[in-house]
Amino acid sequence: MNITYGQKKTIPTENLMKKSFSVITVATIITIKKNIENLLLVLSEPKKT
């Protein structure tokens, strides 16, 4: 009984962890992309100051 209960309980948590991990990964990639784009914009802009 304990083993089945444990297995049933671990499967959803694993899926949750995978989902949140992929969400974090996507968010990180998007943030890095935005930072790189901003950096390129700043570098390509002629210096005004």
N, CA, C and O atoms as a GROMACS GRO file, in nm:
protein
  196
    1MET      N    1   0.084  -0.122   0.000
    1MET     CA    2   0.000   0.000   0.000
    1MET      C    3   0.087   0.126   0.000
    1MET      O    4   0.062   0.220  -0.076
    2ASN      N    5   0.189   0.128   0.083
    2ASN     CA    6   0.275   0.246   0.093
    2ASN      C    7   0.348   0.273  -0.038
    2ASN      O    8   0.361   0.388  -0.080
    3ILE      N    9   0.396   0.164  -0.103
    3ILE     CA   10   0.472   0.179  -0.227
    3ILE      C   11   0.385   0.243  -0.335
    3ILE      O   12   0.427   0.339  -0.400
    4THR      N   13   0.264   0.190  -0.354
    4THR     CA   14   0.175   0.245  -0.457
    4THR      C   15   0.144   0.392  -0.427
    4THR      O   16   0.146   0.476  -0.517
    5TYR      N   17   0.115   0.422  -0.300
    5TYR     CA   18   0.084   0.559  -0.262
    5TYR      C   19   0.204   0.650  -0.292
    5TYR      O   20   0.188   0.760  -0.344
    6GLY      N   21   0.323   0.600  -0.259
    6GLY     CA   22   0.443   0.678  -0.286
    6GLY      C   23   0.462   0.703  -0.435
    6GLY      O   24   0.494   0.814  -0.476
    7GLN      N   25   0.442   0.598  -0.516
    7GLN     CA   26   0.459   0.613  -0.661
    7GLN      C   27   0.358   0.713  -0.717
    7GLN      O   28   0.392   0.801  -0.797
    8LYS      N   29   0.233   0.699  -0.673
    8LYS     CA   30   0.130   0.792  -0.723
    8LYS      C   31   0.163   0.935  -0.683
    8LYS      O   32   0.135   1.030  -0.758
    9LYS      N   33   0.224   0.951  -0.565
    9LYS     CA   34   0.252   1.086  -0.519
    9LYS      C   35   0.374   1.144  -0.591
    9LYS      O   36   0.381   1.265  -0.612
   10THR      N   37   0.471   1.059  -0.629
   10THR     CA   38   0.592   1.114  -0.690
   10THR      C   39   0.571   1.153  -0.835
   10THR      O   40   0.631   1.250  -0.881
   11ILE      N   41   0.488   1.082  -0.908
   11ILE     CA   42   0.472   1.110  -1.051
   11ILE      C   43   0.424   1.254  -1.076
   11ILE      O   44   0.484   1.323  -1.159
   12PRO      N   45   0.319   1.303  -1.009
   12PRO     CA   46   0.277   1.441  -1.034
   12PRO      C   47   0.386   1.543  -0.998
   12PRO      O   48   0.404   1.642  -1.069
   13THR      N   49   0.457   1.520  -0.888
   13THR     CA   50   0.562   1.615  -0.849
   13THR      C   51   0.671   1.620  -0.954
   13THR      O   52   0.722   1.727  -0.985
   14GLU      N   53   0.707   1.504  -1.009
   14GLU     CA   54   0.809   1.501  -1.114
   14GLU      C   55   0.762   1.583  -1.234
   14GLU      O   56   0.838   1.663  -1.288
   15ASN      N   57   0.636   1.562  -1.276
   15ASN     CA   58   0.583   1.638  -1.389
   15ASN      C   59   0.583   1.788  -1.358
   15ASN      O   60   0.617   1.869  -1.443
   16LEU      N   61   0.543   1.822  -1.236
   16LEU     CA   62   0.542   1.963  -1.196
   16LEU      C   63   0.681   2.022  -1.204
   16LEU      O   64   0.700   2.132  -1.254
   17MET      N   65   0.780   1.947  -1.154
   17MET     CA   66   0.917   1.995  -1.157
   17MET      C   67   0.964   2.014  -1.300
   17MET      O   68   1.029   2.114  -1.332
   18LYS      N   69   0.931   1.918  -1.387
   18LYS     CA   70   0.970   1.930  -1.528
   18LYS      C   71   0.905   2.051  -1.591
   18LYS      O   72   0.970   2.126  -1.665
   19LYS      N   73   0.776   2.071  -1.562
   19LYS     CA   74   0.705   2.185  -1.621
   19LYS      C   75   0.765   2.316  -1.574
   19LYS      O   76   0.794   2.405  -1.655
   20SER      N   77   0.784   2.329  -1.442
   20SER     CA   78   0.838   2.455  -1.390
   20SER      C   79   0.980   2.476  -1.440
   20SER      O   80   1.022   2.589  -1.464
   21PHE      N   81   1.056   2.365  -1.455
   21PHE     CA   82   1.193   2.378  -1.504
   21PHE      C   83   1.194   2.430  -1.647
   21PHE      O   84   1.273   2.519  -1.680
   22SER      N   85   1.105   2.377  -1.733
   22SER     CA   86   1.102   2.423  -1.872
   22SER      C   87   1.052   2.568  -1.878
   22SER      O   88   1.098   2.645  -1.962
   23VAL      N   89   0.960   2.604  -1.790
   23VAL     CA   90   0.913   2.743  -1.786
   23VAL      C   91   1.027   2.836  -1.748
   23VAL      O   92   1.046   2.941  -1.809
   24ILE      N   93   1.105   2.794  -1.646
   24ILE     CA   94   1.219   2.876  -1.603
   24ILE      C   95   1.320   2.888  -1.716
   24ILE      O   96   1.374   2.995  -1.743
   25THR      N   97   1.346   2.774  -1.784
   25THR     CA   98   1.443   2.774  -1.894
   25THR      C   99   1.399   2.870  -2.004
   25THR      O  100   1.479   2.951  -2.052
   26VAL      N  101   1.272   2.862  -2.044
   26VAL     CA  102   1.220   2.950  -2.149
   26VAL      C  103   1.231   3.096  -2.107
   26VAL      O  104   1.273   3.181  -2.185
   27ALA      N  105   1.194   3.124  -1.982
   27ALA     CA  106   1.202   3.262  -1.932
   27ALA      C  107   1.345   3.312  -1.934
   27ALA      O  108   1.372   3.427  -1.971
   28THR      N  109   1.438   3.224  -1.895
   28THR     CA  110   1.579   3.264  -1.894
   28THR      C  111   1.627   3.294  -2.035
   28THR      O  112   1.695   3.394  -2.058
   29ILE      N  113   1.591   3.207  -2.130
   29ILE     CA  114   1.633   3.226  -2.270
   29ILE      C  115   1.577   3.357  -2.323
   29ILE      O  116   1.649   3.433  -2.389
   30ILE      N  117   1.450   3.385  -2.295
   30ILE     CA  118   1.387   3.508  -2.344
   30ILE      C  119   1.459   3.629  -2.284
   30ILE      O  120   1.488   3.726  -2.355
   31THR      N  121   1.488   3.623  -2.154
   31THR     CA  122   1.557   3.734  -2.088
   31THR      C  123   1.693   3.758  -2.149
   31THR      O  124   1.731   3.872  -2.177
   32ILE      N  125   1.768   3.649  -2.170
   32ILE     CA  126   1.902   3.662  -2.229
   32ILE      C  127   1.892   3.721  -2.369
   32ILE      O  128   1.971   3.809  -2.406
   33LYS      N  129   1.795   3.673  -2.448
   33LYS     CA  130   1.778   3.726  -2.584
   33LYS      C  131   1.750   3.875  -2.581
   33LYS      O  132   1.808   3.951  -2.658
   34LYS      N  133   1.660   3.917  -2.490
   34LYS     CA  134   1.628   4.060  -2.480
   34LYS      C  135   1.750   4.141  -2.441
   34LYS      O  136   1.774   4.248  -2.495
   35ASN      N  137   1.828   4.088  -2.345
   35ASN     CA  138   1.948   4.158  -2.301
   35ASN      C  139   2.046   4.173  -2.416
   35ASN      O  140   2.105   4.280  -2.434
   36ILE      N  141   2.064   4.067  -2.495
   36ILE     CA  142   2.158   4.071  -2.609
   36ILE      C  143   2.108   4.172  -2.712
   36ILE      O  144   2.186   4.250  -2.767
   37GLU      N  145   1.977   4.170  -2.739
   37GLU     CA  146   1.922   4.264  -2.838
   37GLU      C  147   1.942   4.408  -2.792
   37GLU      O  148   1.979   4.494  -2.871
   38ASN      N  149   1.917   4.433  -2.663
   38ASN     CA  150   1.937   4.569  -2.610
   38ASN      C  151   2.083   4.609  -2.621
   38ASN      O  152   2.115   4.722  -2.656
   39LEU      N  153   2.172   4.516  -2.590
   39LEU     CA  154   2.315   4.544  -2.598
   39LEU      C  155   2.354   4.578  -2.741
   39LEU      O  156   2.428   4.673  -2.764
   40LEU      N  157   2.304   4.500  -2.836
   40LEU     CA  158   2.337   4.525  -2.977
   40LEU      C  159   2.282   4.660  -3.021
   40LEU      O  160   2.349   4.733  -3.094
   41LEU      N  161   2.161   4.694  -2.976
   41LEU     CA  162   2.104   4.824  -3.010
   41LEU      C  163   2.192   4.936  -2.956
   41LEU      O  164   2.220   5.033  -3.027
   42VAL      N  165   2.235   4.923  -2.832
   42VAL     CA  166   2.319   5.027  -2.772
   42VAL      C  167   2.451   5.038  -2.847
   42VAL      O  168   2.501   5.148  -2.871
   43LEU      N  169   2.508   4.923  -2.884
   43LEU     CA  170   2.639   4.923  -2.951
   43LEU      C  171   2.627   4.980  -3.092
   43LEU      O  172   2.716   5.052  -3.137
   44SER      N  173   2.516   4.949  -3.161
   44SER     CA  174   2.503   4.994  -3.300
   44SER      C  175   2.462   5.141  -3.308
   44SER      O  176   2.484   5.206  -3.410
   45GLU      N  177   2.403   5.194  -3.199
   45GLU     CA  178   2.362   5.335  -3.199
   45GLU      C  179   2.484   5.425  -3.196
   45GLU      O  180   2.579   5.400  -3.121
   46PRO      N  181   2.482   5.529  -3.276
   46PRO     CA  182   2.592   5.627  -3.268
   46PRO      C  183   2.588   5.697  -3.133
   46PRO      O  184   2.480   5.728  -3.081
   47LYS      N  185   2.704   5.721  -3.077
   47LYS     CA  186   2.711   5.782  -2.944
   47LYS      C  187   2.659   5.927  -2.949
   47LYS      O  188   2.709   6.009  -3.026
   48LYS      N  189   2.558   5.955  -2.864
   48LYS     CA  190   2.502   6.091  -2.861
   48LYS      C  191   2.572   6.175  -2.756
   48LYS      O  192   2.586   6.297  -2.772
   49THR      N  193   2.616   6.110  -2.648
   49THR     CA  194   2.679   6.186  -2.539
   49THR      C  195   2.828   6.198  -2.560
   49THR      O  196   2.897   6.259  -2.478
   0.00000   0.00000   0.00000
